[in-house]
Amino acid sequence: MKEYDFYIVPTPIGNLGDITLRAIDVLKKVDLIACEDMRVTQKLLNHYDIKTKCISYHKFNEKERVKFFVEELKSGKKIALVSDAGTPLFCDPGAVLVEELRKENFSITALAGANAVATFLSQNAREGEDFYFAGFLPKSDSQIETILKKYKDTNIVFYESPNRLMHTLDVIKAARKNPKVSIGRELTKVFEEITSGSAEEVINHFNTNILKGEIVGMIYAQNIQHDISDFDEKIEKLKKKNFSAKDISIILSELYDTSKNEVYKRVLDL
């Protein structure tokens, strides 16, 4: 098997048995393991009797660590990057380091493995395969609302902390008029739970349950369909007010969450 200078290695998101055989082999063979929290990674390494030296690499020291790792790689050493759980660079440190190593022409590969988004989506039936991954949603209500509006026709997948989830669901409920959502927590662990329903139903569920663990959620795409012929009367009224076809299509599409192009075609047909 081809050897690389730098390995991006996914680690289990909960169940330690989810690590791959290749990941164990790589972590044993490299010279250094760059990790977020050495205490967390050490538990995994101890479980699989991996003796490789660890060095911290997190969002607070990633820029200053880059030079060190470059020098280590230039000396011929092999390095693996892990996060506390899941796949590095998914809302975890690593982008700064990988970008620099690409510039230095080091060989890099990423192993397949655990990822909370993939694990969550594989348990949620949905129309279509497209989705927008928002990472951790912003703390500002207005910023969340902007995302909801921008991606109203796409499933939105996001991470959230347990202490913020209820407020976030309230914002989603108000902004989208109680849309369908799905929330996953403690994935792959003993108390794994997937809860789906209207935002209000999910809020009521968690009001009587203790929220712990990592949270992954999805806001389903809006599927509001309107019969464009129902707009005929509104189109005629706007025409009498001297609104252009373009203006009418923008106004009605915004008011009724429908296709601007479809409305525009209807205006021209009348």
Secondary structure, 3 states (H helix, E strand, C coil): CCCCCEEECCECCCCHHHCCHHHHHHHHHCCEEEECCHHHHHHHHHHCCCCCEEEECCCCCHHHHHHHHHHHHHCCCCEEECCCCECCCCCCCCHHHHHHHHHCCCCEEECCCCCHHHHHHCCCCCCCCCEEEEEECCCCHHHHHHHHHHCCCCEEEEEECHHHHHHHHHHHHHHHCCCEEEEEECCCCCCCEEEEEEHHHHHHHHHCCCCCCCEEEEECCCCCCCCHHHHHHHHHHHHHCCCCHHHHHHHHHHHHCCCHHHHHHHHHHC
